[in-house]
Amino acid sequence: MQWLFLVIAGVFEVWWAVGLKYSHGFTKFMPSVFTIFGMIASFYFLSFALKSLPLGTAYAIWTGIGTVGTVILGIVLFKEPIDIIRLICIGLIVVGIIGLKLGSVH
């Protein structure tokens, strides 16, 4: 169950990171509300995951999900550039996330 909480926390990490872009520095009310909700939810689910997962593993996976998700949504929503080096590096992050999960004793 702790892994599910960690994935949910990672999804909310993406939510609030993308929300920051839409909030324009917290100058737009509703995007700011959604961003703050995403932050709270992300930390809430991360706190449950940390009850039984190692801190370093959980934090790396949480930020990795956030990184990969925001890069993908940045490309899709904001037309951010796609280049081979960027995709290779994101792929390495995904490999790292998978490796941490497979190497975890929990």
C-alpha positions in Angstrom: 0.0 0.0 0.0 2.9 2.4 0.7 4.0 2.2 -2.9 0.5 3.2 -4.0 0.7 6.2 -1.7 4.0 7.1 -3.2 2.7 7.0 -6.7 -0.3 9.1 -5.7 2.0 11.6 -4.0 4.1 11.7 -7.2 1.0 12.4 -9.3 0.1 15.2 -7.0 3.7 16.4 -7.3 3.1 16.8 -11.1 -0.3 18.4 -10.4 1.2 21.2 -8.3 4.2 21.8 -10.4 2.1 22.3 -13.5 -0.4 24.3 -11.5 2.4 26.7 -10.7 2.7 27.5 -14.4 -1.0 28.2 -14.6 -1.1 30.2 -11.4 1.3 32.8 -12.9 3.1 33.2 -9.6 0.0 32.8 -7.5 -1.6 35.8 -9.2 -4.6 33.8 -10.5 -7.0 32.6 -7.8 -8.4 29.2 -9.0 -5.1 27.9 -10.4 -3.5 28.9 -7.2 -6.1 27.0 -5.1 -5.6 23.9 -7.2 -1.8 24.3 -6.9 -2.0 24.5 -3.1 -4.4 21.6 -3.0 -1.9 19.6 -5.0 1.0 20.5 -2.7 -1.0 19.5 0.4 -2.2 16.2 -1.2 1.3 15.4 -2.4 2.9 15.9 1.0 0.0 14.1 2.7 0.4 10.9 0.6 4.2 11.1 0.8 3.9 11.2 4.6 2.0 7.9 4.5 4.5 6.3 2.2 7.4 7.4 4.5 5.9 5.4 7.4 7.4 2.3 6.0 9.6 3.1 3.0 13.2 4.2 3.3 13.4 8.0 3.1 16.0 8.2 0.4 14.2 5.7 -1.9 10.8 7.3 -1.4 12.1 10.8 -1.9 14.0 9.9 -5.1 11.0 8.1 -6.5 8.6 11.0 -5.5 10.8 13.6 -7.2 11.5 11.3 -10.1 7.7 10.9 -10.8 7.4 14.6 -10.5 10.2 15.3 -12.9 9.2 12.8 -15.6 5.5 13.9 -15.3 6.3 17.6 -15.5 8.6 17.1 -18.5 5.9 15.2 -20.4 3.2 17.7 -19.5 5.5 20.6 -20.4 6.0 19.1 -23.8 2.3 18.4 -24.3 0.7 21.5 -22.7 3.3 24.1 -23.2 5.1 23.0 -26.3 8.4 22.7 -24.6 11.3 21.5 -26.8 11.9 17.8 -27.4 15.5 16.8 -28.1 17.3 13.5 -27.9 19.5 14.4 -25.0 16.5 15.5 -22.9 14.6 12.3 -23.7 17.7 10.1 -22.9 18.0 11.9 -19.5 14.4 11.4 -18.7 14.7 7.8 -19.7 17.6 7.4 -17.2 15.4 8.9 -14.5 12.7 6.3 -15.3 15.3 3.5 -15.2 16.5 4.8 -11.8 12.9 4.8 -10.5 12.4 1.3 -11.6 15.7 0.2 -10.2 14.9 1.8 -6.8 11.6 0.0 -6.7 13.1 -3.4 -7.7 16.0 -3.0 -5.3 13.8 -2.1 -2.4 13.5 -4.7 0.4 10.0 -3.4 1.3 
